[in-house]
Amino acid sequence: MIPPLSTPALVVDLDLFDANVDAMNELLQGTGKTVRPHVKTHRTPELAKRQLGQFAVGVTCATVGEAEVMVAAGIHDVLIANEVVDEAKLARIARLAQFANVMIAADDPAPVEALSRAAKRAGVTVGVLLDVDVLLHRCGVVSVPEALALARVIEGAPGVRLDGIMGYEGRVRLHTERRDELIAGAYAFLHKVRDGLVAAGHQVDVVSTAGTSTIREAIADPFVTEVQAGVYALMESELLVMDLPFRCAAAVRGTVISRHPGHFVADVGRRVVGVEYGPPVAVGIEASAVALSDEHATVAIAGTPPALGSQVDFIPGQIRTTFNLHDHVWVSRGGEIVDRWPVSARGASQ
Ligand SMILES: Cc1ncc(COP(=O)(O)O)c(C=O)c1O
């Protein structure tokens, strides 16, 4: 008999994970669009590889380090959907492009010129997606003239290639005020930039946008070519209220280490589960509250607490920070643990 996992342990239910991947492919079926799964969600190459195929040709990364880990694991098409400005990282990107198709986001001419010099030295070409600020007011160009000026720099720089544009509208929650208007406005600006570039003679093959919360709107949009969703494969409880065909596929397994009338304690604290979107949900337990400290989850219940030493799964509210707290993830099939994979890009934030 296989002994129970030593806890706390991060576990992915591969049946659910694969079903989420299939559901994404079903959403994309017949639309002509692709998905470029954002692997910041799990930082785990073995999971990333399971998302590829059918309508997914490559992955999205947030950092150069994530991209390096994915390429080392055999993934040959990566988008770093983020601005990179320092020479050392640009040199790493150029090196990476010797082994894979690499694209990065840019919103300023100076890093594009620096990337061009690094690419020339490495004898490679790196794709660039011109980043457009569609809603978040974080990175990205904010006007068509700014986009045109940047596009001219990209087109004129050897070793870099203008592949298209990207915008990321961020998480637009179900009850966000004026939700439809905000998303429509974001995509309208993306179209405006695209049309301006095309009218000026630039080729815009890629229009990349969207996370899981806006996946349906992005798929319905006529100009979006690919979606960058990431969380869909593992899900977070706050997105379950949306009309999406995805289910929660990961949990942190804990052991009941103390029990009392009205509450029990499991060894699942903030050091193993991300709480930025609220506490985790205890599976199969009617809890009135779950409170986390460093190493403990205190679960308030009305009925009899589970047995001392028994195991309880906790579904994290924030999956991305949860994965980044673990060296490896256990994988289950049909409820049985079948393997353990390294979260190889854990901590690869540079
Ligand atoms: C630029 C970018 N694209 C796509 C995503 C994916 O969004 P989600 O994880 O909600 O699917 C993120 C997530 O933070 C992101 O930062």
The ligand as a Gaussian input file, in Angstrom:
#p B3LYP/6-31G(d) Opt

LIG

0 1
 C        0.310000      39.614000     -19.255000
 C       -0.574000      38.523000     -18.764000
 N       -1.248000      37.784000     -19.669000
 C       -2.066000      36.790000     -19.281000
 C       -2.252000      36.475000     -17.942000
 C       -3.137000      35.307000     -17.596000
 O       -4.266000      35.625000     -16.870000
 P       -4.982000      34.481000     -15.990000
 O       -3.895000      33.923000     -15.146000
 O       -6.041000      35.186000     -15.233000
 O       -5.515000      33.486000     -16.934000
 C       -1.564000      37.216000     -16.974000
 C       -1.773000      36.909000     -15.548000
 O       -1.383000      37.595000     -14.647000
 C       -0.703000      38.261000     -17.392000
 O       -0.013000      38.995000     -16.506000

